[in-house]
Amino acid sequence: MDPNAVAKAFVEHYYSTFDTNRQGLGNLYQDGSMLSFEGQQFQGAQNIAAKLASLPFQQCQHSITTVDCQPSGRAGGMLVFVSGNLQLAGEQHALKFSQMFHLMPTPQGSFYVQNDIFRLNYA
């Protein structure tokens, strides 16, 4: 398994789902998962999905600039760091963001998000 290929496929799936069906992101998290979103923490798939669904915009488009990944631990986890731009509908300028995912393998051979940290990057 090529970690870079897994990271690239995950990132494409995550942001495509975020941009078209944010409710569908809940499936990527488990009860022990944690999201830090602009300093606020949410634990558990339901709470994370509720936070993402409650964001104050309906439409957005992510444009990914970089994806970096590293293997993490003996259990087969991966750290994935993403930077890019977030274009909100009706806004002239895109927002820059960074996001880090700690992916852990499932017994079925896929991955779930154990940890997720999101920050807007203000210049």
MMTF fields as JSON, N, C-alpha, C and O atoms, coordinates in Angstrom:
{
  "mmtfVersion": "1.0.0",
  "mmtfProducer": "UNKNOWN",
  "numBonds": 491,
  "numAtoms": 492,
  "numGroups": 123,
  "numChains": 1,
  "numModels": 1,
  "chainsPerModel": [1],
  "groupsPerChain": [123],
  "chainIdList": ["A"],
  "bondAtomList": [4, 2, 8, 6, 12, 10, 16, 14, 20, 18, 24, 22, 28, 26, 32, 30, 36, 34, 40, 38, 44, 42, 48, 46, 52, 50, 56, 54, 60, 58, 64, 62, 68, 66, 72, 70, 76, 74, 80, 78, 84, 82, 88, 86, 92, 90, 96, 94, 100, 98, 104, 102, 108, 106, 112, 110, 116, 114, 120, 118, 124, 122, 128, 126, 132, 130, 136, 134, 140, 138, 144, 142, 148, 146, 152, 150, 156, 154, 160, 158, 164, 162, 168, 166, 172, 170, 176, 174, 180, 178, 184, 182, 188, 186, 192, 190, 196, 194, 200, 198, 204, 202, 208, 206, 212, 210, 216, 214, 220, 218, 224, 222, 228, 226, 232, 230, 236, 234, 240, 238, 244, 242, 248, 246, 252, 250, 256, 254, 260, 258, 264, 262, 268, 266, 272, 270, 276, 274, 280, 278, 284, 282, 288, 286, 292, 290, 296, 294, 300, 298, 304, 302, 308, 306, 312, 310, 316, 314, 320, 318, 324, 322, 328, 326, 332, 330, 336, 334, 340, 338, 344, 342, 348, 346, 352, 350, 356, 354, 360, 358, 364, 362, 368, 366, 372, 370, 376, 374, 380, 378, 384, 382, 388, 386, 392, 390, 396, 394, 400, 398, 404, 402, 408, 406, 412, 410, 416, 414, 420, 418, 424, 422, 428, 426, 432, 430, 436, 434, 440, 438, 444, 442, 448, 446, 452, 450, 456, 454, 460, 458, 464, 462, 468, 466, 472, 470, 476, 474, 480, 478, 484, 482, 488, 486],
  "bondOrderList": [1, 1, 1, 1, 1, 1, 1, 1, 1, 1, 1, 1, 1, 1, 1, 1, 1, 1, 1, 1, 1, 1, 1, 1, 1, 1, 1, 1, 1, 1, 1, 1, 1, 1, 1, 1, 1, 1, 1, 1, 1, 1, 1, 1, 1, 1, 1, 1, 1, 1, 1, 1, 1, 1, 1, 1, 1, 1, 1, 1, 1, 1, 1, 1, 1, 1, 1, 1, 1, 1, 1, 1, 1, 1, 1, 1, 1, 1, 1, 1, 1, 1, 1, 1, 1, 1, 1, 1, 1, 1, 1, 1, 1, 1, 1, 1, 1, 1, 1, 1, 1, 1, 1, 1, 1, 1, 1, 1, 1, 1, 1, 1, 1, 1, 1, 1, 1, 1, 1, 1, 1, 1],
  "groupList": [{"groupName": "MET", "atomNameList": ["N", "CA", "C", "O"], "elementList": ["N", "C", "C", "O"], "formalChargeList": [0, 0, 0, 0], "bondAtomList": [1, 0, 2, 1, 3, 2], "bondOrderList": [1, 1, 2], "singleLetterCode": "M", "chemCompType": "L-PEPTIDE LINKING"}, {"groupName": "ASP", "atomNameList": ["N", "CA", "C", "O"], "elementList": ["N", "C", "C", "O"], "formalChargeList": [0, 0, 0, 0], "bondAtomList": [1, 0, 2, 1, 3, 2], "bondOrderList": [1, 1, 2], "singleLetterCode": "D", "chemCompType": "L-PEPTIDE LINKING"}, {"groupName": "PRO", "atomNameList": ["N", "CA", "C", "O"], "elementList": ["N", "C", "C", "O"], "formalChargeList": [0, 0, 0, 0], "bondAtomList": [1, 0, 2, 1, 3, 2], "bondOrderList": [1, 1, 2], "singleLetterCode": "P", "chemCompType": "L-PEPTIDE LINKING"}, {"groupName": "ASN", "atomNameList": ["N", "CA", "C", "O"], "elementList": ["N", "C", "C", "O"], "formalChargeList": [0, 0, 0, 0], "bondAtomList": [1, 0, 2, 1, 3, 2], "bondOrderList": [1, 1, 2], "singleLetterCode": "N", "chemCompType": "L-PEPTIDE LINKING"}, {"groupName": "ALA", "atomNameList": ["N", "CA", "C", "O"], "elementList": ["N", "C", "C", "O"], "formalChargeList": [0, 0, 0, 0], "bondAtomList": [1, 0, 2, 1, 3, 2], "bondOrderList": [1, 1, 2], "singleLetterCode": "A", "chemCompType": "L-PEPTIDE LINKING"}, {"groupName": "VAL", "atomNameList": ["N", "CA", "C", "O"], "elementList": ["N", "C", "C", "O"], "formalChargeList": [0, 0, 0, 0], "bondAtomList": [1, 0, 2, 1, 3, 2], "bondOrderList": [1, 1, 2], "singleLetterCode": "V", "chemCompType": "L-PEPTIDE LINKING"}, {"groupName": "LYS", "atomNameList": ["N", "CA", "C", "O"], "elementList": ["N", "C", "C", "O"], "formalChargeList": [0, 0, 0, 0], "bondAtomList": [1, 0, 2, 1, 3, 2], "bondOrderList": [1, 1, 2], "singleLetterCode": "K", "chemCompType": "L-PEPTIDE LINKING"}, {"groupName": "PHE", "atomNameList": ["N", "CA", "C", "O"], "elementList": ["N", "C", "C", "O"], "formalChargeList": [0, 0, 0, 0], "bondAtomList": [1, 0, 2, 1, 3, 2], "bondOrderList": [1, 1, 2], "singleLetterCode": "F", "chemCompType": "L-PEPTIDE LINKING"}, {"groupName": "GLU", "atomNameList": ["N", "CA", "C", "O"], "elementList": ["N", "C", "C", "O"], "formalChargeList": [0, 0, 0, 0], "bondAtomList": [1, 0, 2, 1, 3, 2], "bondOrderList": [1, 1, 2], "singleLetterCode": "E", "chemCompType": "L-PEPTIDE LINKING"}, {"groupName": "HIS", "atomNameList": ["N", "CA", "C", "O"], "elementList": ["N", "C", "C", "O"], "formalChargeList": [0, 0, 0, 0], "bondAtomList": [1, 0, 2, 1, 3, 2], "bondOrderList": [1, 1, 2], "singleLetterCode": "H", "chemCompType": "L-PEPTIDE LINKING"}, {"groupName": "TYR", "atomNameList": ["N", "CA", "C", "O"], "elementList": ["N", "C", "C", "O"], "formalChargeList": [0, 0, 0, 0], "bondAtomList": [1, 0, 2, 1, 3, 2], "bondOrderList": [1, 1, 2], "singleLetterCode": "Y", "chemCompType": "L-PEPTIDE LINKING"}, {"groupName": "SER", "atomNameList": ["N", "CA", "C", "O"], "elementList": ["N", "C", "C", "O"], "formalChargeList": [0, 0, 0, 0], "bondAtomList": [1, 0, 2, 1, 3, 2], "bondOrderList": [1, 1, 2], "singleLetterCode": "S", "chemCompType": "L-PEPTIDE LINKING"}, {"groupName": "THR", "atomNameList": ["N", "CA", "C", "O"], "elementList": ["N", "C", "C", "O"], "formalChargeList": [0, 0, 0, 0], "bondAtomList": [1, 0, 2, 1, 3, 2], "bondOrderList": [1, 1, 2], "singleLetterCode": "T", "chemCompType": "L-PEPTIDE LINKING"}, {"groupName": "ARG", "atomNameList": ["N", "CA", "C", "O"], "elementList": ["N", "C", "C", "O"], "formalChargeList": [0, 0, 0, 0], "bondAtomList": [1, 0, 2, 1, 3, 2], "bondOrderList": [1, 1, 2], "singleLetterCode": "R", "chemCompType": "L-PEPTIDE LINKING"}, {"groupName": "GLN", "atomNameList": ["N", "CA", "C", "O"], "elementList": ["N", "C", "C", "O"], "formalChargeList": [0, 0, 0, 0], "bondAtomList": [1, 0, 2, 1, 3, 2], "bondOrderList": [1, 1, 2], "singleLetterCode": "Q", "chemCompType": "L-PEPTIDE LINKING"}, {"groupName": "GLY", "atomNameList": ["N", "CA", "C", "O"], "elementList": ["N", "C", "C", "O"], "formalChargeList": [0, 0, 0, 0], "bondAtomList": [1, 0, 2, 1, 3, 2], "bondOrderList": [1, 1, 2], "singleLetterCode": "G", "chemCompType": "PEPTIDE LINKING"}, {"groupName": "LEU", "atomNameList": ["N", "CA", "C", "O"], "elementList": ["N", "C", "C", "O"], "formalChargeList": [0, 0, 0, 0], "bondAtomList": [1, 0, 2, 1, 3, 2], "bondOrderList": [1, 1, 2], "singleLetterCode": "L", "chemCompType": "L-PEPTIDE LINKING"}, {"groupName": "ILE", "atomNameList": ["N", "CA", "C", "O"], "elementList": ["N", "C", "C", "O"], "formalChargeList": [0, 0, 0, 0], "bondAtomList": [1, 0, 2, 1, 3, 2], "bondOrderList": [1, 1, 2], "singleLetterCode": "I", "chemCompType": "L-PEPTIDE LINKING"}, {"groupName": "CYS", "atomNameList": ["N", "CA", "C", "O"], "elementList": ["N", "C", "C", "O"], "formalChargeList": [0, 0, 0, 0], "bondAtomList": [1, 0, 2, 1, 3, 2], "bondOrderList": [1, 1, 2], "singleLetterCode": "C", "chemCompType": "L-PEPTIDE LINKING"}],
  "groupTypeList": [0, 1, 2, 3, 4, 5, 4, 6, 4, 7, 5, 8, 9, 10, 10, 11, 12, 7, 1, 12, 3, 13, 14, 15, 16, 15, 3, 16, 10, 14, 1, 15, 11, 0, 16, 11, 7, 8, 15, 14, 14, 7, 14, 15, 4, 14, 3, 17, 4, 4, 6, 16, 4, 11, 16, 2, 7, 14, 14, 18, 14, 9, 11, 17, 12, 12, 5, 1, 18, 14, 2, 11, 15, 13, 4, 15, 15, 0, 16, 5, 7, 5, 11, 15, 3, 16, 14, 16, 4, 15, 8, 14, 9, 4, 16, 6, 7, 11, 14, 0, 7, 9, 16, 0, 2, 12, 2, 14, 15, 11, 7, 10, 5, 14, 3, 1, 17, 7, 13, 16, 3, 10, 4],
  "groupIdList": [1, 2, 3, 4, 5, 6, 7, 8, 9, 10, 11, 12, 13, 14, 15, 16, 17, 18, 19, 20, 21, 22, 23, 24, 25, 26, 27, 28, 29, 30, 31, 32, 33, 34, 35, 36, 37, 38, 39, 40, 41, 42, 43, 44, 45, 46, 47, 48, 49, 50, 51, 52, 53, 54, 55, 56, 57, 58, 59, 60, 61, 62, 63, 64, 65, 66, 67, 68, 69, 70, 71, 72, 73, 74, 75, 76, 77, 78, 79, 80, 81, 82, 83, 84, 85, 86, 87, 88, 89, 90, 91, 92, 93, 94, 95, 96, 97, 98, 99, 100, 101, 102, 103, 104, 105, 106, 107, 108, 109, 110, 111, 112, 113, 114, 115, 116, 117, 118, 119, 120, 121, 122, 123],
  "secStructList": [7, 7, 2, 2, 2, 2, 2, 2, 2, 2, 2, 2, 2, 2, 2, 2, 2, 2, 2, 2, 7, 4, 4, 4, 4, 4, 4, 4, 3, 3, 3, 3, 3, 3, 3, 3, 3, 6, 6, 3, 3, 3, 3, 1, 2, 2, 2, 2, 2, 2, 2, 2, 2, 6, 1, 1, 7, 1, 7, 3, 3, 3, 3, 3, 3, 3, 3, 3, 3, 3, 3, 3, 6, 6, 6, 6, 3, 3, 3, 3, 3, 3, 3, 3, 3, 3, 3, 3, 6, 6, 7, 1, 1, 7, 3, 3, 3, 3, 3, 3, 3, 3, 3, 3, 3, 7, 6, 6, 1, 7, 3, 3, 3, 3, 3, 3, 3, 3, 3, 3, 3, 7, 7],
  "xCoordList": [0.842, 0.0, 0.887, 1.738, 0.693, 1.456, 0.767, -0.337, 1.403, 0.766, 0.372, -0.674, 1.205, 0.879, -0.381, -1.187, -0.545, -1.74, -2.984, -4.042, -2.849, -3.976, -4.349, -5.527, -3.349, -3.606, -4.281, -5.243, -3.794, -4.368, -5.822, -6.687, -6.093, -7.464, -8.374, -9.513, -7.883, -8.679, -9.014, -10.168, -8.012, -8.208, -9.216, -10.097, -9.101, -10.061, -11.473, -12.421, -11.611, -12.934, -13.486, -14.651, -12.653, -13.114, -13.629, -14.745, -12.828, -13.221, -14.312, -15.118, -14.35, -15.466, -16.771, -17.785, -16.746, -17.931, -18.291, -19.468, -17.298, -17.553, -18.259, -19.209, -17.801, -18.328, -19.71, -20.436, -20.078, -21.338, -22.364, -23.566, -21.902, -22.814, -22.187, -21.793, -22.095, -21.395, -21.886, -21.099, -23.18, -23.737, -23.046, -22.947, -22.571, -21.923, -20.572, -20.027, -20.016, -18.706, -18.757, -17.732, -19.911, -20.038, -19.552, -19.062, -19.681, -19.256, -17.747, -17.27, -16.995, -15.536, -14.986, -13.79, -15.859, -15.444, -16.054, -17.009, -15.491, -16.037, -16.311, -16.052, -16.836, -17.205, -16.021, -16.193, -14.834, -13.655, -12.94, -11.936, -13.439, -12.8, -12.954, -13.91, -11.994, -12.062, -11.757, -10.856, -12.543, -12.349, -12.029, -12.741, -10.96, -10.689, -10.909, -10.159, -11.941, -12.311, -12.179, -13.001, -11.143, -10.903, -10.877, -11.398, -10.263, -10.1, -11.219, -11.059, -12.343, -13.443, -13.278, -12.942, -13.51, -13.344, -14.682, -15.588, -14.772, -15.973, -15.527, -14.59, -16.208, -15.845, -17.023, -18.171, -16.709, -17.716, -18.265, -18.41, -18.568, -19.019, -20.255, -20.336, -21.219, -22.454, -22.188, -22.709, -21.388, -21.09, -20.27, -20.481, -19.338, -18.52, -19.393, -19.297, -20.242, -21.126, -22.063, -22.331, -22.564, -23.455, -22.722, -23.285, -21.472, -20.693, -20.482, -20.701, -20.062, -19.791, -21.064, -21.027, -22.183, -23.458, -23.933, -24.684, -23.501, -23.984, -23.15, -23.447, -22.127, -21.302, -22.172, -23.093, -21.885, -22.812, -22.739, -22.843, -22.564, -22.603, -23.137, -22.936, -23.809, -24.398, -23.487, -23.406, -22.801, -21.972, -20.543, -20.297, -19.604, -18.195, -17.449, -17.966, -16.224, -15.38, -13.954, -13.337, -13.437, -12.066, -11.131, -11.443, -10.007, -8.944, -7.679, -7.172, -7.173, -6.057, -4.735, -4.518, -3.853, -2.534, -1.473, -0.68, -1.452, -0.463, -1.109, -2.08, -0.545, -0.91, 0.39, 1.157, 0.641, 1.814, 1.336, 0.344, 2.034, 1.628, 2.842, 3.925, 2.623, 3.638, 2.954, 1.833, 3.622, 3.097, 3.112, 3.961, 2.168, 2.053, 1.828, 0.71, 2.879, 2.761, 2.638, 2.497, 2.697, 2.672, 1.297, 1.182, 0.255, -1.103, -1.444, -2.512, -0.553, -0.817, -1.518, -2.096, -1.477, -2.1, -1.297, -0.169, -1.894, -1.234, -1.598, -2.74, -0.617, -0.872, -0.941, -0.073, -1.973, -2.155, -2.346, -3.264, -1.479, -1.556, -1.91, -1.262, -2.951, -3.491, -3.474, -3.801, -3.099, -3.281, -3.971, -3.832, -4.722, -5.436, -6.268, -6.079, -7.199, -8.097, -9.534, -9.892, -10.348, -11.763, -12.541, -12.481, -13.267, -14.062, -15.523, -16.159, -16.04, -17.442, -18.287, -17.855, -19.488, -20.392, -20.68, -21.001, -20.564, -20.87, -19.728, -19.86, -18.612, -17.453, -16.43, -16.211, -15.815, -14.854, -13.52, -12.914, -13.065, -11.743, -11.853, -12.716, -10.956, -10.894, -10.2, -9.367, -10.551, -9.906, -8.837, -9.059, -7.693, -6.645, -6.877, -7.264, -6.639, -6.837, -5.75, -5.067, -5.608, -4.764, -5.594, -6.417, -5.369, -6.104, -5.21, -4.503, -5.255, -4.469, -5.426, -6.334, -5.213, -5.997, -5.061, -3.963, -5.497, -4.824, -5.75, -6.79, -5.374, -6.183, -5.739, -4.546, -6.717, -6.437, -7.13, -8.229, -6.484, -7.082, -8.272, -8.332, -9.205, -10.341, -10.087, -9.281, -10.759, -10.604, -11.014, -10.556, -11.874, -12.342, -11.336, -11.552, -10.228, -9.199, -9.27, -8.503, -10.182, -10.237, -9.67, -8.986, -9.946, -9.451, -10.59, -11.566, -10.453, -11.362, -10.521, -9.317, -11.16, -10.472, -10.506, -11.568, -9.347, -9.239, -9.173, -9.855, -8.347, -8.186, -8.235, -7.756, -8.82, -8.984, -8.821, -9.572, -7.843, -7.62, -7.724, -7.013, -8.622, -8.84, -8.586, -9.015, -7.872, -7.647, -7.667, -7.114, -8.321, -8.183, -6.843, -6.429, -6.173, -4.882, -5.073, -5.298, -4.978, -5.135, -3.768, -2.836, -3.647, -2.358, -2.284, -1.282],
  "yCoordList": [-1.185, 0.0, 1.248, 1.407, 2.108, 3.348, 4.45, 4.867, 4.928, 5.944, 7.206, 7.799, 7.608, 8.809, 8.61, 9.529, 7.425, 7.137, 7.109, 7.607, 6.522, 6.485, 7.903, 8.261, 8.708, 10.089, 10.874, 11.602, 10.733, 11.46, 11.04, 11.89, 9.74, 9.245, 9.729, 10.12, 9.707, 10.183, 11.664, 12.066, 12.465, 13.915, 14.216, 15.056, 13.546, 13.757, 13.403, 14.136, 12.275, 11.844, 12.811, 13.202, 13.197, 14.059, 15.399, 15.807, 16.072, 17.416, 17.395, 18.322, 16.351, 16.205, 16.028, 16.633, 15.198, 14.983, 16.253, 16.606, 16.947, 18.193, 19.199, 19.86, 19.311, 20.319, 19.972, 20.862, 18.693, 18.286, 17.684, 17.749, 17.094, 16.4, 16.326, 15.252, 17.475, 17.559, 16.529, 16.034, 16.202, 15.205, 13.852, 13.09, 13.556, 12.277, 12.109, 11.006, 13.189, 13.095, 12.338, 11.825, 12.257, 11.567, 10.133, 9.608, 9.49, 8.094, 7.917, 6.803, 9.0, 8.905, 8.947, 8.746, 9.209, 9.346, 8.224, 7.575, 7.998, 7.023, 7.717, 8.911, 6.96, 7.552, 8.179, 9.157, 7.627, 8.165, 9.254, 9.791, 9.588, 10.598, 11.986, 12.256, 12.866, 14.238, 15.216, 15.0, 16.308, 17.424, 18.67, 18.996, 19.369, 20.719, 21.648, 21.611, 22.481, 23.377, 24.815, 25.294, 25.491, 26.874, 26.986, 27.946, 25.992, 26.024, 25.378, 25.161, 25.065, 24.382, 22.88, 22.428, 22.101, 20.652, 19.937, 20.294, 18.912, 18.079, 16.626, 16.271, 15.774, 14.365, 13.506, 13.773, 12.465, 11.511, 11.866, 13.038, 10.831, 11.014, 11.911, 12.765, 11.723, 12.519, 13.99, 14.851, 14.291, 15.682, 16.358, 17.53, 15.608, 16.158, 16.436, 17.507, 15.481, 15.681, 16.86, 17.63, 17.008, 18.127, 19.453, 20.415, 19.522, 20.762, 21.112, 22.252, 20.141, 20.403, 20.819, 21.684, 20.202, 20.55, 21.937, 22.574, 22.416, 23.701, 24.891, 26.03, 24.648, 25.768, 26.757, 26.351, 28.07, 29.103, 29.393, 30.548, 28.361, 28.524, 27.237, 26.149, 27.371, 26.198, 25.609, 24.39, 26.477, 25.998, 26.485, 27.611, 25.611, 25.984, 25.094, 24.08, 25.5, 24.718, 24.735, 25.794, 23.553, 23.439, 23.27, 22.547, 23.929, 23.781, 23.426, 24.245, 22.224, 21.708, 22.145, 21.996, 22.69, 23.135, 22.082, 21.74, 21.562, 20.55, 19.447, 19.678, 18.244, 17.102, 16.436, 15.987, 16.371, 15.683, 14.571, 14.733, 13.44, 12.355, 11.648, 11.648, 11.039, 10.231, 9.03, 9.149, 7.862, 6.736, 7.097, 7.869, 6.537, 6.873, 5.625, 5.117, 5.134, 4.042, 2.661, 2.497, 1.679, 0.274, -0.191, -1.183, 0.543, 0.116, 0.431, 0.047, 1.126, 1.412, 2.732, 2.943, 3.628, 4.935, 5.835, 5.517, 6.959, 7.929, 9.341, 9.615, 10.234, 11.659, 12.273, 12.035, 13.06, 13.721, 15.211, 15.609, 16.029, 17.475, 18.105, 17.846, 18.936, 19.521, 21.04, 21.588, 21.708, 23.157, 23.478, 22.754, 24.58, 24.928, 26.174, 26.954, 26.343, 27.493, 27.022, 25.958, 27.833, 27.551, 28.73, 29.842, 28.476, 29.52, 29.366, 28.352, 30.376, 30.357, 31.022, 31.994, 30.503, 31.06, 32.52, 32.861, 33.376, 34.785, 35.623, 36.842, 35.0, 35.741, 35.937, 35.047, 37.106, 37.423, 36.716, 36.214, 36.679, 36.138, 34.783, 34.565, 33.887, 32.576, 32.705, 33.589, 31.816, 31.735, 30.648, 29.593, 30.893, 29.881, 29.039, 29.563, 27.739, 26.858, 25.805, 25.512, 25.244, 24.073, 23.074, 23.451, 21.797, 20.755, 19.536, 19.143, 18.943, 17.753, 16.623, 16.807, 15.466, 14.272, 13.194, 13.002, 12.492, 11.284, 10.137, 9.934, 9.401, 8.283, 6.995, 6.744, 6.183, 4.875, 3.796, 4.011, 2.63, 1.561, 0.922, 0.878, 0.437, -0.328, -1.812, -2.14, -2.71, -4.144, -4.501, -5.507, -3.685, -3.959, -3.531, -3.774, -2.891, -2.523, -1.089, -0.703, -0.292, 1.117, 1.953, 1.416, 3.248, 4.129, 4.979, 5.253, 5.391, 6.38, 7.512, 7.358, 8.652, 9.815, 9.745, 9.872, 9.542, 9.547, 10.982, 11.337, 11.805, 13.204, 14.089, 13.71, 15.269, 16.225, 17.623, 18.013, 18.375, 19.746, 20.675, 20.506, 21.664, 22.609, 24.034, 24.43, 24.797, 26.222, 27.011, 26.587, 28.166, 29.141, 29.843, 30.062, 30.191, 30.867, 32.318, 32.641, 33.191, 34.617, 35.247, 34.971, 36.091, 36.753, 38.07, 38.779],
  "zCoordList": [0.0, 0.0, 0.0, 0.875, -0.954, -1.081, -0.273, -0.624, 0.807, 1.644, 0.868, 1.133, -0.082, -0.859, -1.7, -1.844, -2.247, -3.048, -2.162, -2.549, -0.969, -0.028, 0.382, 0.397, 0.714, 1.131, 0.01, 0.256, -1.196, -2.336, -2.556, -2.767, -2.507, -2.705, -1.575, -1.828, -0.328, 0.793, 0.624, 0.776, 0.314, 0.177, -0.927, -0.743, -2.066, -3.156, -2.707, -2.988, -2.008, -1.539, -0.49, -0.558, 0.477, 1.57, 1.04, 1.362, 0.24, -0.196, -1.255, -1.328, -2.076, -3.019, -2.249, -2.595, -1.206, -0.378, 0.377, 0.458, 0.933, 1.658, 0.747, 1.167, -0.479, -1.4, -1.96, -2.401, -1.947, -2.581, -1.618, -1.879, -0.504, 0.413, 1.796, 2.25, 2.464, 3.745, 4.762, 5.568, 4.731, 5.667, 5.517, 6.479, 4.312, 4.049, 4.724, 4.738, 5.288, 5.929, 7.251, 7.7, 7.877, 9.161, 9.108, 10.108, 7.95, 7.798, 7.917, 8.131, 7.78, 7.825, 9.252, 9.464, 10.231, 11.625, 12.459, 12.034, 13.659, 14.597, 15.936, 16.087, 16.905, 18.19, 18.928, 19.655, 18.749, 19.421, 18.637, 19.104, 17.459, 16.614, 17.22, 17.946, 16.911, 17.405, 16.274, 15.464, 16.245, 15.317, 16.126, 17.076, 15.756, 16.259, 15.075, 14.099, 15.164, 14.074, 14.564, 15.345, 14.1, 14.521, 16.049, 16.616, 16.711, 18.151, 18.952, 20.153, 18.326, 19.016, 18.827, 17.732, 19.883, 19.793, 19.832, 20.584, 18.993, 18.894, 18.866, 18.151, 19.659, 19.697, 19.275, 19.629, 18.506, 18.054, 16.689, 16.342, 15.92, 14.539, 14.449, 13.565, 15.358, 15.283, 15.556, 14.848, 16.567, 16.897, 15.797, 15.483, 15.219, 14.134, 12.913, 12.315, 12.542, 11.387, 11.622, 10.7, 12.849, 13.166, 13.029, 12.506, 13.488, 13.359, 11.892, 11.484, 11.107, 9.689, 8.953, 8.078, 9.31, 8.665, 9.069, 8.33, 10.24, 10.756, 10.278, 10.637, 9.485, 9.016, 8.251, 7.543, 8.388, 7.903, 6.411, 5.999, 5.604, 4.147, 3.539, 4.081, 2.422, 1.772, 0.709, 0.557, -0.029, -1.14, -0.972, -0.54, -1.324, -1.308, -2.291, -2.761, -2.586, -3.484, -2.929, -2.82, -2.58, -2.117, -3.31, -4.257, -3.256, -4.241, -3.463, -2.697, -3.655, -2.86, -3.487, -4.689, -2.636, -3.086, -2.795, -3.672, -1.562, -1.195, -0.359, 0.362, -0.475, 0.371, 0.778, -0.073, 2.083, 2.612, 3.526, 4.238, 3.512, 4.411, 4.974, 4.388, 6.143, 6.807, 7.446, 7.941, 7.441, 8.212, 9.689, 10.135, 10.456, 11.879, 12.71, 12.786, 13.328, 14.282, 13.668, 12.457, 14.547, 14.131, 13.648, 12.929, 14.053, 13.693, 12.248, 11.771, 11.539, 10.128, 9.893, 8.827, 10.87, 10.698, 9.777, 9.399, 9.424, 8.558, 8.986, 9.355, 8.933, 9.095, 7.71, 6.871, 7.476, 6.185, 6.446, 7.163, 5.863, 6.027, 4.681, 3.667, 4.695, 3.464, 3.582, 4.635, 2.518, 2.448, 1.135, 0.148, 1.138, -0.079, 0.092, 1.025, -0.836, -0.856, -0.768, -1.274, -0.115, 0.071, -0.501, 0.025, -1.576, -2.222, -1.796, -2.083, -1.114, -0.708, -1.783, -2.402, -2.005, -2.996, -2.674, -1.536, -3.678, -3.501, -2.958, -2.848, -2.617, -2.097, -3.212, -4.034, -3.226, -4.284, -4.065, -5.011, -2.808, -2.513, -1.816, -0.966, -2.201, -1.554, -0.204, -0.005, 0.721, 2.027, 1.972, 1.378, 2.577, 2.646, 3.903, 4.948, 3.791, 4.944, 5.022, 4.041, 6.213, 6.462, 7.249, 8.083, 6.976, 7.681, 7.833, 6.905, 9.024, 9.309, 9.682, 10.492, 9.086, 9.397, 9.941, 9.42, 10.987, 11.444, 11.062, 11.689, 10.046, 9.541, 10.201, 10.372, 10.571, 11.16, 10.334, 9.824, 10.201, 9.402, 10.121, 11.35, 9.324, 9.846, 9.565, 8.695, 10.285, 10.001, 8.571, 8.03, 7.956, 6.596, 5.532, 4.345, 5.948, 4.984, 4.487, 3.606, 5.038, 4.66, 5.815, 6.687, 5.826, 6.875, 7.42, 6.721, 8.679, 9.253, 9.826, 10.032, 10.083, 10.623, 12.15, 12.76, 12.756, 14.22, 14.733, 15.694, 14.084, 14.477, 13.234, 12.166, 13.392, 12.296, 12.888, 13.783, 12.389, 12.854, 11.651, 10.661, 11.748, 10.647, 11.127, 12.21, 10.288, 10.568, 9.26, 8.245, 9.317, 8.248, 8.461, 9.6, 7.378, 7.452, 7.063, 5.897, 8.063, 7.81, 7.61, 8.365, 6.594, 6.318, 7.059, 6.96]
}
